[in-house]
Amino acid sequence: MPIYSRGRVSASEVRQITNQVPGLVKRVSKELSIGARVKQGDILIELEQQPFVLDIAQKQAELDRTKLELVRVKAKAAVAQKGLKRNATDYARHIPQVRHASSQVSAAEAALAYAKQQLKKTVIRAPIDGKVIKLSITEGEYILATSNVATIYGTDEVEVRLPLNDQQIEILGLNHKGYLGKTSKPIASLNSYQNPTKQWQGLIDRIEGERDRNQLLYVIAQVSSNNASNKSSKSLLPGSFVEARIEGQVINNLKLIPRSAEPANNTVWTIDNDMRLHRKNIELVYRGKELSFVKAGLNANERIVTGSFHLMAEGMKVEPYLANDLALIEHPVASTIQ
């Protein structure tokens, strides 16, 4: 039982590229331009490194000084501890002095390691494979820390938010627990309005936790470019509007009728062997896009009437036409026999 919905494609992963250290922009990669594709690990931006190199040299000098001081304090402590009485204080034994000198060395080592990390951050790399959709930096510009320099979205996966009502969610066999299990993800076939001949396959991955103002819930369909059925198609671009056909649960012993054969009051008109009309009540499971799914009230191969229900009357004798012949006659549906 297919469920139809519509939605807008968005990127599953969007990264705001920010610099963690301030500095002068020395080089911007030629690959970093709006619309360009980048690979994870590609160098995008390089900042001037000289201030950070100088800082590392200063931190190294400070580390050497503290190590020298530690050696001096330890030597002094060794001399002071000779001949001390058993009840001598820790200060007399130079224990706190040695501990302080050791902590100074540890602090200097940490400062040097931090300075080296800062130097590495002057090179900004692409965090993911993706496409550049925003760029706000130029060479020669001085930028502050945490400046937003570019925006990249991942190209491996996109997702679509699809609104569904409670009945549709029940037909799909979904629960409201958010992420779905690996074995319970319905298949969604997507067709783009911009390119109706192309189709992409996705999976319903999760359900959002709140209703919109129309009391509908949104399910998220994920579409992976690594899926074998999607590799032959062009990428499904974010911003595209698509129609989704979601495969529902298998329900046996249902009768399928054209949606146009069922007025909004759960009834249909049937034609008996004497070519007379009869109104029958039916029990519907679901009204789909083109078909209605009937649980009870109809027999297999029973003839039903579509359209112009205001002309019908119980027991009226008619001349039926097959649905395939409707285009050949002036007045479709059924014509009354006088």
KEKE-3310 file (N, C-alpha, C; in steps of 0.2 Angstrom, whole numbers, plus 5000, padded with zeros to 4 digits):
npx = (5004:5005:5011:5010:5019:5025:5040:5055:5071:5086:5102:5110:5121:5129:5142:5149:5163:5175:5189:5201:5211:5217:5222:5232:5226:5235:5234:5221:5214:5212:5202:5193:5179:5162:5151:5161:5168:5175:5187:5188:5200:5207:5217:5211:5212:5226:5234:5245:5260:5271:5270:5266:5276:5286:5280:5281:5295:5298:5291:5298:5310:5306:5303:5315:5322:5314:5317:5331:5330:5324:5334:5344:5337:5335:5348:5352:5343:5349:5361:5356:5350:5359:5365:5354:5343:5331:5319:5318:5310:5299:5301:5314:5320:5319:5308:5295:5300:5306:5295:5288:5296:5296:5282:5282:5290:5281:5270:5276:5279:5266:5262:5270:5266:5253:5256:5261:5250:5242:5249:5247:5234:5233:5232:5218:5208:5197:5183:5175:5169:5162:5152:5155:5145:5145:5155:5166:5178:5194:5210:5224:5216:5213:5208:5198:5198:5186:5179:5167:5171:5168:5155:5150:5142:5138:5140:5137:5125:5108:5093:5075:5061:5046:5028:5016:5000:4992:4986:4993:5005:5003:4999:5012:5018:5025:5033:5033:5046:5057:5072:5073:5073:5086:5080:5067:5065:5055:5055:5058:5053:5059:5054:5059:5052:5059:5065:5057:5059:5069:5073:5076:5081:5077:5078:5066:5071:5069:5057:5051:5049:5038:5022:5016:5008:4997:4994:5002:5014:5032:5042:5058:5067:5081:5093:5106:5120:5129:5121:5117:5107:5106:5118:5118:5111:5110:5116:5105:5100:5101:5087:5079:5062:5052:5042:5037:5036:5031:5034:5021:5015:5012:4996:4985:4971:4964:4954:4956:4952:4948:4951:4942:4930:4924:4914:4914:4908:4910:4904:4900:4894:4888:4886:4875:4871:4860:4862:4859:4860:4867:4868:4882:4888:4905:4920:4933:4951:4961:4963:4971:4983:4979:4972:4959:4959:4950:4943:4932:4915:4915:4916:4928:4932:4920:4909:4911:4906:4912:4913:4902:4891:4880:4870:4866:4854:4846:4843:4843:4844:4858:4870:4885:4902:4919:4933:4944:4939:4934:4939:4934:4921:4908:4901:4907:4907:4892:4879:4861:4849:4835)
npy = (4994:5010:5025:5042:5057:5074:5084:5095:5094:5093:5096:5082:5084:5099:5110:5123:5132:5137:5147:5143:5151:5168:5178:5183:5181:5171:5163:5157:5143:5138:5130:5133:5139:5146:5133:5124:5108:5099:5089:5079:5084:5092:5106:5122:5135:5145:5153:5167:5161:5166:5173:5163:5154:5161:5162:5149:5147:5156:5149:5137:5142:5146:5133:5127:5136:5133:5119:5120:5127:5118:5108:5115:5118:5105:5101:5109:5105:5093:5095:5102:5093:5085:5080:5084:5084:5071:5077:5088:5100:5100:5110:5113:5102:5105:5100:5106:5116:5109:5102:5113:5118:5107:5107:5119:5116:5106:5115:5123:5114:5110:5123:5124:5113:5117:5129:5123:5116:5127:5132:5122:5125:5135:5131:5127:5114:5105:5097:5087:5078:5087:5101:5118:5131:5144:5157:5168:5175:5182:5183:5191:5197:5200:5190:5186:5175:5161:5165:5164:5157:5149:5139:5122:5109:5091:5079:5066:5061:5066:5073:5072:5080:5074:5076:5067:5060:5053:5041:5037:5035:5024:5015:5013:5006:5012:5018:5030:5033:5040:5037:5024:5006:4995:4986:4990:5000:5009:5009:5023:5030:5043:5056:5070:5086:5095:5086:5075:5062:5056:5045:5042:5032:5030:5028:5028:5036:5041:5048:5064:5073:5082:5089:5098:5114:5110:5098:5087:5074:5074:5063:5058:5055:5047:5049:5041:5043:5033:5022:5008:5009:5023:5027:5028:5039:5057:5068:5071:5087:5098:5108:5105:5101:5086:5072:5059:5041:5030:5014:5004:4994:4976:4971:4959:4952:4964:4975:4984:4999:5012:5029:5038:5031:5031:5040:5052:5046:5033:5024:5015:5014:5000:4988:4977:4960:4962:4975:4985:4998:4999:5004:5002:4999:5002:4996:5006:5005:5014:5029:5032:5040:5038:5026:5018:5008:4994:4986:4978:4974:4973:4962:4952:4957:4963:4975:4992:5009:5025:5042:5057:5055:5061:5059:5046:5033:5022:5006:5010:5007:5004:5008:5001:5007:5002:5007:5010:5014:5027:5039:5039:5041:5053:5056:5051:5037:5031:5028:5031:5019:5021)
npz = (5000:4994:5001:4998:4998:4999:4998:5003:4998:5008:5014:5023:5031:5036:5037:5046:5042:5052:5059:5071:5077:5077:5063:5049:5033:5022:5011:5000:4995:4977:4975:4983:4981:4978:4975:4971:4973:4987:4994:5009:5020:5011:5009:5013:5018:5022:5036:5041:5047:5055:5068:5076:5075:5082:5094:5098:5099:5110:5120:5120:5125:5138:5143:5143:5152:5164:5166:5168:5180:5188:5189:5196:5208:5213:5215:5225:5235:5237:5243:5254:5262:5267:5283:5290:5303:5310:5313:5304:5294:5280:5272:5275:5270:5257:5249:5245:5237:5226:5221:5217:5207:5198:5194:5187:5176:5170:5167:5158:5148:5144:5139:5128:5120:5118:5110:5099:5094:5091:5080:5070:5068:5060:5047:5038:5035:5024:5032:5028:5014:5001:4996:4992:4998:5003:5005:5013:5014:5010:5002:5011:5021:5038:5050:5064:5078:5078:5067:5054:5040:5028:5021:5020:5012:5015:5002:5001:5007:5007:5014:5016:5022:5026:5027:5036:5040:5055:5051:5040:5045:5053:5043:5037:5047:5057:5073:5086:5091:5087:5080:5068:5068:5060:5052:5050:5041:5030:5012:5001:4986:4976:4966:4957:4954:4946:4937:4931:4925:4932:4946:4963:4976:4993:5012:5025:5039:5052:5064:5067:5083:5086:5082:5067:5064:5057:5063:5058:5057:5054:5044:5041:5026:5021:5008:5000:4991:4989:4987:4977:4968:4966:4960:4946:4944:4943:4956:4969:4972:4986:4991:4980:4975:4979:4975:4985:4986:4997:5003:5010:5024:5020:5017:5016:5005:5001:4991:4977:4970:4958:4964:4960:4959:4971:4981:4993:5004:5008:4999:4984:4967:4959:4945:4941:4934:4926:4921:4930:4942:4958:4975:4986:5002:5008:5016:5020:5020:5017:5007:4993:4982:4969:4970:4980:4994:4999:5012:5015:5008:4994:4980:4971:4954:4953:4945:4944:4945:4939:4942:4939:4949:4953:4944:4946:4951:4961:4955:4942:4924:4914:4902:4901:4900:4896:4906:4899:4887:4889:4884:4871:4870:4871:4883:4897:4909:4913:4902:4901:4898:4888)
capx = (5000:5010:5009:5013:5020:5030:5045:5060:5078:5091:5109:5111:5127:5131:5148:5151:5170:5178:5196:5201:5216:5217:5228:5232:5225:5240:5232:5215:5214:5208:5197:5188:5174:5155:5149:5166:5168:5181:5188:5190:5207:5210:5219:5207:5215:5232:5236:5252:5262:5277:5268:5265:5283:5289:5277:5284:5302:5297:5288:5303:5315:5303:5303:5322:5323:5311:5321:5337:5329:5323:5341:5347:5333:5336:5355:5352:5340:5353:5366:5353:5347:5365:5366:5348:5340:5325:5313:5318:5304:5299:5304:5322:5322:5318:5303:5290:5304:5307:5289:5286:5300:5293:5276:5284:5292:5275:5266:5280:5278:5259:5262:5274:5262:5248:5258:5262:5244:5240:5252:5244:5227:5234:5230:5211:5206:5190:5181:5171:5168:5156:5151:5155:5139:5146:5162:5166:5185:5199:5217:5226:5211:5214:5202:5198:5196:5179:5176:5164:5175:5165:5150:5151:5137:5140:5137:5136:5118:5103:5087:5069:5056:5039:5023:5011:4995:4993:4984:4998:5011:5001:5000:5019:5020:5030:5031:5035:5052:5062:5076:5070:5078:5089:5076:5060:5065:5052:5058:5055:5056:5058:5054:5060:5048:5063:5068:5052:5061:5074:5071:5081:5079:5079:5075:5063:5076:5067:5051:5052:5046:5032:5018:5016:5002:4992:4994:5005:5021:5037:5047:5064:5069:5088:5095:5113:5123:5132:5116:5118:5101:5107:5124:5117:5107:5114:5115:5099:5102:5097:5083:5074:5056:5051:5037:5040:5031:5034:5030:5018:5015:5009:4990:4981:4964:4961:4951:4959:4947:4950:4949:4936:4924:4921:4912:4917:4904:4911:4899:4901:4889:4890:4882:4873:4871:4855:4864:4856:4864:4865:4873:4884:4893:4911:4924:4940:4957:4965:4962:4978:4984:4975:4968:4957:4960:4944:4944:4925:4910:4916:4919:4933:4929:4913:4909:4909:4905:4916:4911:4895:4887:4873:4866:4864:4848:4845:4839:4843:4847:4863:4875:4892:4908:4925:4937:4949:4935:4931:4941:4931:4914:4907:4899:4909:4904:4887:4873:4855:4845:4828)
capy = (5000:5015:5032:5048:5064:5079:5088:5098:5091:5097:5092:5079:5087:5105:5112:5130:5131:5143:5147:5143:5156:5174:5179:5186:5176:5171:5159:5154:5138:5140:5125:5136:5144:5144:5128:5119:5102:5098:5082:5079:5084:5097:5113:5127:5142:5146:5159:5168:5157:5168:5175:5157:5151:5165:5160:5142:5148:5158:5144:5132:5145:5146:5127:5126:5139:5129:5113:5122:5129:5112:5105:5119:5117:5098:5101:5113:5101:5087:5098:5104:5087:5081:5081:5086:5080:5068:5081:5093:5102:5099:5116:5113:5097:5108:5096:5110:5119:5104:5101:5119:5118:5102:5110:5124:5112:5104:5120:5125:5109:5111:5129:5123:5109:5121:5133:5119:5115:5133:5133:5118:5127:5140:5128:5125:5109:5103:5092:5082:5078:5092:5106:5125:5135:5150:5159:5175:5177:5184:5183:5198:5199:5198:5187:5185:5168:5159:5169:5160:5158:5146:5134:5116:5103:5085:5077:5058:5060:5071:5070:5075:5080:5072:5076:5062:5060:5047:5035:5035:5032:5018:5010:5012:5002:5016:5020:5037:5032:5044:5033:5017:5000:4994:4981:4992:5007:5008:5012:5029:5032:5050:5059:5077:5090:5098:5081:5069:5055:5053:5043:5040:5027:5032:5025:5032:5035:5043:5053:5070:5073:5086:5090:5105:5117:5106:5092:5082:5073:5073:5058:5060:5050:5048:5046:5040:5043:5027:5017:5006:5011:5030:5029:5030:5046:5063:5070:5075:5093:5102:5114:5102:5098:5079:5068:5052:5035:5026:5007:5003:4986:4971:4969:4954:4952:4970:4976:4990:5002:5019:5033:5041:5027:5031:5046:5054:5044:5026:5020:5014:5011:4994:4986:4969:4957:4965:4981:4990:5001:4997:5007:4997:5002:4998:4998:5008:5005:5020:5033:5034:5045:5036:5020:5017:5001:4992:4980:4974:4977:4972:4956:4953:4958:4967:4981:4998:5015:5031:5049:5059:5051:5065:5056:5039:5031:5015:5002:5013:5003:5008:5004:5003:5007:5001:5013:5012:5017:5033:5044:5038:5043:5060:5057:5045:5034:5026:5031:5028:5016:5023)
capz = (5000:4994:5004:4994:5001:4996:5003:5000:4999:5012:5015:5029:5035:5034:5041:5046:5043:5056:5061:5078:5079:5073:5059:5042:5027:5018:5005:4999:4989:4971:4975:4988:4978:4978:4970:4970:4977:4990:4998:5016:5021:5007:5012:5011:5019:5026:5039:5042:5053:5059:5075:5080:5076:5087:5101:5100:5101:5116:5124:5121:5129:5144:5145:5145:5159:5170:5167:5172:5187:5192:5191:5201:5215:5215:5217:5231:5240:5239:5248:5261:5265:5271:5290:5293:5309:5308:5314:5300:5291:5273:5269:5276:5265:5250:5246:5241:5232:5221:5219:5213:5201:5194:5191:5182:5170:5167:5164:5152:5143:5142:5135:5122:5116:5115:5105:5093:5091:5088:5074:5066:5066:5054:5041:5039:5030:5023:5037:5025:5006:5001:4991:4995:4996:5005:5006:5016:5016:5004:5004:5014:5026:5045:5053:5071:5080:5077:5061:5049:5033:5023:5023:5015:5014:5012:4996:5001:5009:5008:5017:5014:5027:5023:5031:5036:5046:5059:5048:5035:5049:5055:5038:5036:5053:5061:5079:5088:5095:5084:5075:5067:5068:5053:5048:5050:5038:5024:5006:4998:4980:4976:4960:4957:4950:4941:4932:4933:4923:4937:4952:4968:4982:5000:5017:5031:5044:5059:5065:5072:5089:5087:5076:5065:5065:5054:5067:5055:5059:5049:5044:5037:5021:5019:5002:5000:4984:4988:4986:4970:4963:4965:4957:4939:4943:4945:4963:4971:4975:4991:4988:4975:4978:4977:4978:4988:4986:5002:5003:5017:5026:5016:5020:5012:5004:5000:4985:4974:4966:4957:4969:4957:4959:4978:4983:5000:5010:5009:4995:4977:4963:4956:4940:4941:4927:4922:4919:4934:4947:4965:4979:4991:5007:5008:5022:5017:5024:5015:5001:4991:4977:4963:4972:4986:4997:5002:5016:5014:5004:4987:4978:4966:4948:4953:4941:4948:4941:4941:4940:4938:4954:4954:4939:4947:4955:4963:4950:4935:4919:4911:4897:4904:4895:4900:4908:4893:4881:4891:4879:4864:4870:4873:4889:4900:4914:4911:4899:4903:4892:4889)
cpx = (5004:5007:5013:5013:5025:5034:5051:5067:5082:5097:5108:5116:5129:5136:5149:5159:5172:5185:5196:5207:5215:5223:5227:5231:5231:5238:5225:5215:5210:5202:5191:5184:5167:5154:5154:5165:5175:5181:5190:5198:5211:5212:5215:5210:5221:5233:5243:5255:5268:5275:5268:5272:5287:5287:5280:5291:5302:5295:5294:5309:5313:5304:5311:5324:5321:5315:5328:5336:5327:5329:5344:5344:5335:5344:5356:5349:5345:5358:5362:5351:5353:5365:5360:5346:5334:5319:5313:5312:5305:5302:5312:5324:5321:5313:5298:5294:5305:5300:5286:5290:5298:5287:5277:5286:5286:5271:5270:5279:5271:5259:5265:5269:5256:5250:5259:5255:5241:5243:5249:5237:5227:5232:5223:5210:5199:5188:5178:5171:5162:5157:5151:5149:5139:5153:5163:5173:5189:5206:5219:5221:5214:5208:5203:5196:5188:5176:5173:5167:5171:5159:5150:5145:5140:5136:5135:5129:5114:5097:5081:5064:5049:5034:5018:5006:4996:4991:4989:5004:5009:5001:5007:5021:5025:5028:5034:5041:5058:5066:5073:5075:5080:5084:5069:5060:5061:5056:5054:5058:5054:5059:5055:5055:5052:5065:5063:5055:5066:5071:5077:5077:5082:5076:5072:5068:5073:5060:5053:5047:5040:5028:5018:5009:4996:4991:4997:5012:5025:5041:5052:5067:5077:5090:5103:5115:5127:5128:5117:5113:5102:5113:5123:5114:5112:5112:5108:5101:5098:5093:5078:5068:5054:5045:5039:5034:5034:5030:5028:5018:5011:5002:4986:4974:4961:4959:4954:4954:4950:4947:4942:4930:4921:4920:4915:4913:4904:4906:4902:4895:4892:4884:4881:4873:4865:4856:4861:4861:4862:4871:4875:4889:4899:4915:4931:4945:4961:4963:4969:4978:4979:4970:4965:4957:4954:4945:4937:4920:4910:4918:4924:4930:4922:4914:4907:4909:4909:4913:4904:4890:4880:4868:4863:4857:4848:4841:4839:4847:4852:4867:4882:4897:4914:4929:4942:4946:4933:4933:4938:4924:4913:4905:4901:4905:4899:4882:4867:4852:4838:4823)
cpy = (5006:5022:5037:5054:5068:5082:5091:5095:5096:5092:5088:5082:5094:5108:5119:5130:5138:5142:5147:5148:5162:5174:5182:5180:5176:5168:5156:5149:5140:5135:5128:5141:5142:5139:5123:5113:5101:5091:5083:5079:5089:5103:5118:5134:5141:5153:5161:5165:5160:5170:5168:5153:5155:5163:5153:5143:5151:5153:5139:5135:5145:5139:5125:5130:5135:5123:5115:5124:5123:5108:5109:5118:5110:5097:5104:5109:5095:5089:5100:5098:5083:5084:5084:5081:5077:5072:5087:5094:5100:5104:5116:5107:5099:5104:5101:5114:5115:5103:5107:5120:5113:5104:5115:5121:5109:5109:5123:5120:5109:5117:5128:5118:5113:5126:5130:5118:5121:5134:5128:5121:5133:5138:5125:5120:5108:5097:5086:5083:5082:5097:5113:5129:5142:5152:5167:5177:5178:5184:5191:5200:5196:5196:5185:5177:5167:5162:5163:5161:5155:5141:5128:5111:5097:5082:5069:5057:5066:5068:5074:5074:5079:5072:5071:5063:5054:5041:5033:5032:5025:5013:5008:5007:5006:5017:5027:5037:5036:5039:5026:5012:4999:4990:4984:4999:5006:5012:5017:5030:5039:5052:5067:5080:5093:5093:5075:5062:5052:5050:5041:5036:5029:5027:5030:5031:5036:5047:5058:5070:5077:5087:5097:5108:5114:5099:5086:5081:5072:5067:5060:5054:5052:5045:5047:5039:5036:5021:5015:5008:5019:5032:5031:5036:5051:5064:5073:5081:5096:5108:5111:5100:5091:5077:5061:5047:5031:5019:5006:4995:4982:4969:4965:4955:4959:4971:4983:4993:5009:5024:5037:5037:5027:5038:5047:5051:5036:5022:5020:5012:5005:4992:4979:4966:4959:4972:4987:4992:5000:5001:5002:5001:4998:5000:4999:5007:5012:5023:5035:5039:5044:5030:5021:5010:4999:4986:4975:4978:4976:4965:4957:4953:4961:4973:4987:5004:5021:5037:5050:5055:5055:5062:5049:5039:5024:5011:5004:5008:5007:5004:5006:5003:5006:5007:5015:5015:5024:5039:5044:5040:5050:5061:5051:5042:5029:5030:5028:5025:5018:5017)
cpz = (5000:4998:5000:4999:4997:5001:4999:5003:5003:5013:5022:5034:5032:5039:5040:5047:5047:5058:5068:5081:5074:5069:5052:5037:5022:5011:5005:4994:4983:4971:4979:4985:4978:4973:4969:4975:4980:4993:5005:5017:5017:5011:5009:5012:5023:5029:5040:5048:5057:5066:5079:5081:5081:5094:5103:5102:5108:5122:5125:5125:5136:5147:5147:5151:5165:5171:5170:5179:5191:5194:5196:5208:5217:5218:5224:5237:5242:5244:5255:5265:5269:5278:5293:5298:5306:5308:5309:5296:5283:5269:5269:5271:5258:5246:5242:5236:5225:5217:5214:5207:5196:5190:5186:5176:5167:5164:5158:5146:5140:5137:5128:5117:5113:5110:5098:5090:5088:5081:5068:5063:5061:5048:5042:5033:5030:5028:5034:5017:5005:4995:4994:4993:4999:5007:5008:5018:5009:5007:5006:5019:5033:5048:5061:5072:5080:5072:5057:5042:5027:5026:5018:5017:5011:5006:4996:5003:5009:5011:5015:5020:5024:5028:5030:5041:5050:5056:5043:5039:5052:5050:5036:5042:5057:5068:5080:5092:5092:5079:5074:5067:5060:5049:5047:5046:5031:5018:5003:4992:4978:4968:4960:4952:4944:4935:4934:4930:4927:4943:4957:4974:4989:5005:5022:5037:5051:5058:5069:5078:5090:5081:5073:5066:5062:5057:5063:5058:5053:5049:5039:5033:5020:5012:5001:4992:4983:4987:4978:4965:4962:4961:4950:4938:4945:4953:4964:4975:4980:4988:4983:4979:4975:4979:4980:4988:4991:5003:5010:5018:5021:5020:5014:5011:5004:4993:4983:4969:4964:4962:4966:4957:4966:4980:4991:5006:5010:5005:4988:4974:4959:4950:4940:4934:4923:4920:4923:4939:4954:4969:4985:4996:5007:5014:5019:5022:5023:5008:4999:4986:4971:4965:4979:4988:5001:5006:5015:5010:4997:4985:4972:4959:4947:4949:4945:4943:4943:4938:4939:4943:4955:4949:4941:4951:4955:4958:4943:4930:4915:4906:4899:4898:4899:4901:4902:4887:4883:4886:4872:4864:4873:4880:4893:4906:4912:4907:4900:4897:4893:4888)
residu = (MET:PRO:ILE:TYR:SER:ARG:GLY:ARG:VAL:SER:ALA:SER:GLU:VAL:ARG:GLN:ILE:THR:ASN:GLN:VAL:PRO:GLY:LEU:VAL:LYS:ARG:VAL:SER:LYS:GLU:LEU:SER:ILE:GLY:ALA:ARG:VAL:LYS:GLN:GLY:ASP:ILE:LEU:ILE:GLU:LEU:GLU:GLN:GLN:PRO:PHE:VAL:LEU:ASP:ILE:ALA:GLN:LYS:GLN:ALA:GLU:LEU:ASP:ARG:THR:LYS:LEU:GLU:LEU:VAL:ARG:VAL:LYS:ALA:LYS:ALA:ALA:VAL:ALA:GLN:LYS:GLY:LEU:LYS:ARG:ASN:ALA:THR:ASP:TYR:ALA:ARG:HIS:ILE:PRO:GLN:VAL:ARG:HIS:ALA:SER:SER:GLN:VAL:SER:ALA:ALA:GLU:ALA:ALA:LEU:ALA:TYR:ALA:LYS:GLN:GLN:LEU:LYS:LYS:THR:VAL:ILE:ARG:ALA:PRO:ILE:ASP:GLY:LYS:VAL:ILE:LYS:LEU:SER:ILE:THR:GLU:GLY:GLU:TYR:ILE:LEU:ALA:THR:SER:ASN:VAL:ALA:THR:ILE:TYR:GLY:THR:ASP:GLU:VAL:GLU:VAL:ARG:LEU:PRO:LEU:ASN:ASP:GLN:GLN:ILE:GLU:ILE:LEU:GLY:LEU:ASN:HIS:LYS:GLY:TYR:LEU:GLY:LYS:THR:SER:LYS:PRO:ILE:ALA:SER:LEU:ASN:SER:TYR:GLN:ASN:PRO:THR:LYS:GLN:TRP:GLN:GLY:LEU:ILE:ASP:ARG:ILE:GLU:GLY:GLU:ARG:ASP:ARG:ASN:GLN:LEU:LEU:TYR:VAL:ILE:ALA:GLN:VAL:SER:SER:ASN:ASN:ALA:SER:ASN:LYS:SER:SER:LYS:SER:LEU:LEU:PRO:GLY:SER:PHE:VAL:GLU:ALA:ARG:ILE:GLU:GLY:GLN:VAL:ILE:ASN:ASN:LEU:LYS:LEU:ILE:PRO:ARG:SER:ALA:GLU:PRO:ALA:ASN:ASN:THR:VAL:TRP:THR:ILE:ASP:ASN:ASP:MET:ARG:LEU:HIS:ARG:LYS:ASN:ILE:GLU:LEU:VAL:TYR:ARG:GLY:LYS:GLU:LEU:SER:PHE:VAL:LYS:ALA:GLY:LEU:ASN:ALA:ASN:GLU:ARG:ILE:VAL:THR:GLY:SER:PHE:HIS:LEU:MET:ALA:GLU:GLY:MET:LYS:VAL:GLU:PRO:TYR:LEU:ALA:ASN:ASP:LEU:ALA:LEU:ILE:GLU:HIS:PRO:VAL:ALA:SER:THR:ILE:GLN)
# end
